[in-house]
Amino acid sequence: MRIAIVDYGSGNLRSVSKAIEKIAPISTQVLVTGDPEEVLKADRVVFPGQGAMPDCMKNLRTTGMEEAVRDAIRNKPFFAVCVGEQMLFEHSEEGDTPGLGIFPGDVVRFASDRVDQTGARLKVPQMGWNQVTQTREHPMWNGITNGAWFYFVHSYYAKPTEADLTVGTTLYGEEVTVAVARDNVFATQFHPEKSAAAGLALYQNFLTWNP
């Protein structure tokens, strides 16, 4: 099995590759690549993103990776992470940036006056561990406790316009979508590669998921 981790200059690639290599069978080829042909040949694709949405979208297009990513989204198991998840949507408030338009909805910034249940102001970005509620069953959640803790670093989050896209939420002043899925695509706002056992379990499920 060949797993391509898409390198378009905007991802936390080493951490992602090391996490997958840790749980993948020895026969699995885990390839960090900026070559569209390698993405097209892969059996499964991981699409990380880190940094500002305008830069990520610009890099995706200028490196020639956009069409290979779109092909993977259409044809094979596809796992997007952090800004990679945000890029699947139609538009982001960050830099007034169009996304790939795979999923309907927008990416919006946390309000600066957001507070928790006690009335204490919440920091933006959200940075650290938070619990994720699984809002519906999905093979990618297999063996992962509902309410498991995952690691977040983000100021923006996706707001799908179709409720059935959401498969996971977290509470940060209000309920926020942090995992979405449809057909062969699964995506998270949190970082599985930084999320200890629960994150490794999610990558393990990706290796065996057959949508």
N, C-alpha and C positions, 0 to 999 in steps of 0.2 A: 504494500500500500504506500502511495506517495501523498504526503501532506505538504501543500505549499502554504507558507506564511508570506503574505504579500508585502514586499518592501517597496514602498513608494516615497520613502524619506520621512515618514510621519508616524512610526510605530515603535512600541516598546518591544523590539523584535527579539533580543537576546533572552529576556525573561520568558517570553511566550514560547520560544523554541525549547528552552531548557525545561520548562514545565511539561511540555508534550513529550519530549524525549524521555523524561523520567518515568512516564507511565505507558509509553508505547511499546509494543512488542519489538524485539530486536530486528525483525525483518522490515520494520516500518522505516521509510525514508522521510525524514523531516527536513524540508528545504526552505531556508529563507531566501527569497528570490525577487529580483527586480526585472526578471525576464518574462514578458507576457506568454511566451511559448511554454515555459515551465508551469505557469498557472493553468494554461489550457490542458496540459498533459496530466495534471494532478488528479487524484481520486477525491480529495477533500481539500477545502481551502479555508484558511483562517485569515481574517481581515482586521488587523489591529489599527488603531489610530490614536495619536497623542498630539496635543498642542491645540492650535487654533483651527477652527473649521475652514476659514478661507484658505489657509496655507495647505491644509490637507486636501481639499478639493483641487486646488491649483496643482499640487504635486502629482496627484493621481492622473491628471490630464496631461501634464507636461512630460511625465515619464512614460506615457503610452500604455498605462496599465488599465485605463478605464474599461475598454472593451473586453479585456480578459476577465476583469472582475464581473462585469455584467454577464458574460458567458457563464461564469461559475455560479452566479446567482440563479441563472435559469436552469442549470444542468447538474449540479452536484451538491452534496452537503456543504453548507457554507455557514461559518461562524464568525460574526462580526463583534468587535470588542471596543468599548469606550467611544471615541470619536468615530470609529468604524461603524458603530451602531447608529450614531447620529447622522452619518452620511447617507444612510439608507432612506431617510425621509426627504420630504419635498423642499424644505426650506429651513434655514437656521437664522435666528436673530443675531448670532455672532457674525458681524460683518455683513449682514443682509445677504447671506450666501445661499444660492440654490444647491440642493443636494442631488442625489441620484434619482430620487422620485420612485423608489421601489415600493415604499410604504406611504400611505397618505397620512399627513400630519406635519407638524412643525417642531423645531427644536427651540426651546425658550430658556431664558436665564432665570435662575432663582431670584425672587424678590429680595431686596436688601433688608426688608423689615420682617422677614420670616422668623417665627418664634416657635419654640417647642411647647409641650403640654403645660409646662410650668410658667410660661410667659417669657422665658429667657431667649434672647436673640440668638439665632443660629448663624454660624459663620458661613460665608460664601467665599471660596468653594467649600462644598462638603468634602471633607478629607478625613478618611479613617474608616472604621468598621461600622457596618449597619446591617440589620437583619432584613432578609428578603422573604416576602410572602409569596408563595406560589399560587397564582390566581386561577390556574387550571392545570390539569395534568398534561405532561409532555414527556416523551422519552428522555429528553435531556435532563430532566429532574430525577431520574431513577436513582434511588439510593441516597438522595440528598434530603436531609430533614427540612420540612417546611419551617421557615424561620431561621434557617442557617445564616451565619454571618459571612459577609463578603466585603471586600475592600474597595472603597470609592475615592476618586479624586476628580471632581467636576463642578463646574459652575452652571452648566447648561444640561438640559434633559429633554428627552423626546415626549411629545404629547400626541399620540396617535389619534386620528379621527374615527377609527374603527375599533370598537372596544375589544373585539375578539383577537386583535393583534397582541394584546398584553398577556403575558404569561407570568410576570413577576413584578411586584411593587415593593417600595420601601417607604417608610415614614420619615419625612424630613420637613416638619412643619405642616405638611399635608401628605396625602398619599401620592406617590410619584411612580410612574412607570419606569422600571429599570431592566426589564427583559421583555423581548418581543419575539414572536415566531409566526411563520406561515410557510406551509409546504416544506421545502428543503432548507429554509433559512432560519437560523436562531441567532439572536443578538443580545448582548448585555451591555448596560452602562458601566457596571462594576468590572474590576479586573480579576478574572479567575486566576491568572498567573501570580497574583499577589495575595490570594485568598486561602492559602494553606490547604487543608484536606478537602474542603468543600469545592475549592477551585479546581484541584486536581481531579476530583470526581466528575466535575462537569466536562473537563477535557477528555477524561476516560470515556464518558458517555458519547462524546462526539465521535470517537474513533469507531464505535460500534453502531451508531445511529444510522438506520436505513430508512429515510423518509420515502 
